[in-house]
Amino acid sequence: MSKINASDYSFNGTGGFEIKNSKTSVPSFYEDKKDFKKQLKSLQKDIDKLQEMMYAHNKWGILAVFQAMDAAGKDSTMREVFKRVHPLGTSFYSFKRPSEEELDHDYLWRCMKQLPERGKIKVFNRSYYEEVLVVKVHESILHQGQRIPAELRGDDVWEKRYQDIVNFENYLQNNGIVVVKFFLNVSKEEQGRRLIDRINEADKNWKFEEGDIKERGYWNDYQQAYEDLINATSTERSPWHIIPADDKKNMRLIVAQTIKEALEALPMSYPEADEARQVELKRFIEIIEGQNIS
């Protein structure tokens, strides 16, 4: 059984990314369901301990961005990977269609409001990348739905947005907020099976919307949009992690390992008390013990 190396799934912009050559499945990193649960539990505990250290250090933060086609497994992966992290150390935000208030601001505004505090992990279910995905595939949103001057909606609008995003992520990195980006890469065949399951299984009906079928008809357009944005916004500091998503167990293990390695890479530690503080702490012990006697 091979060991997971997060760098195997990372693309930093060197060379070129072609989605057609990107794997949607890889050999299993687990022997059976029991082994999977054991490995995931270990990774969950490691992430929790590292997040606690990050909180105590209070200098760094993590922004984990998840993007994928429908039914790729974003929700379940986020839930399982961060399941054992202290609730006060992590939070989630799911981006839906922009509200009227959000449309009256620049497209990064609503994302800026949700950025993580130092010491915490913030998980984005979709993100500012929707502006070069859904909006690019359905350009009528740009020209009719968004309140951007016509003079600024030229042929170079996408390149400008890519550059805006790269600059934004550099800004975050420059301020101690590490951006970890995941594209959960599911095959069209597997996506189809999962959508059918949502129809056939009563307890999954709530997940299915007719719009899912309509969007599936734009599969090739979305694949091209993902390829373009990954090539344009992958950098050494903020690479994209392209995660094979046909096997959900494998996907969760790879994502968890990637988050763990991102935390381990941070130069952080628990605060150390100096000699004067150590003396003071010992005095507090004496006070507490005296209170117990009284």
Beta strands, then each sheet from edge to edge (+ up, - down):
strand 1: 10-11
strand 2: 61-68
strand 3: 90-94
strand 4: 121-125
strand 5: 177-185
strand 6: 240-244
sheet 1: 1+ 6- 5- 2- 4- 3-
end
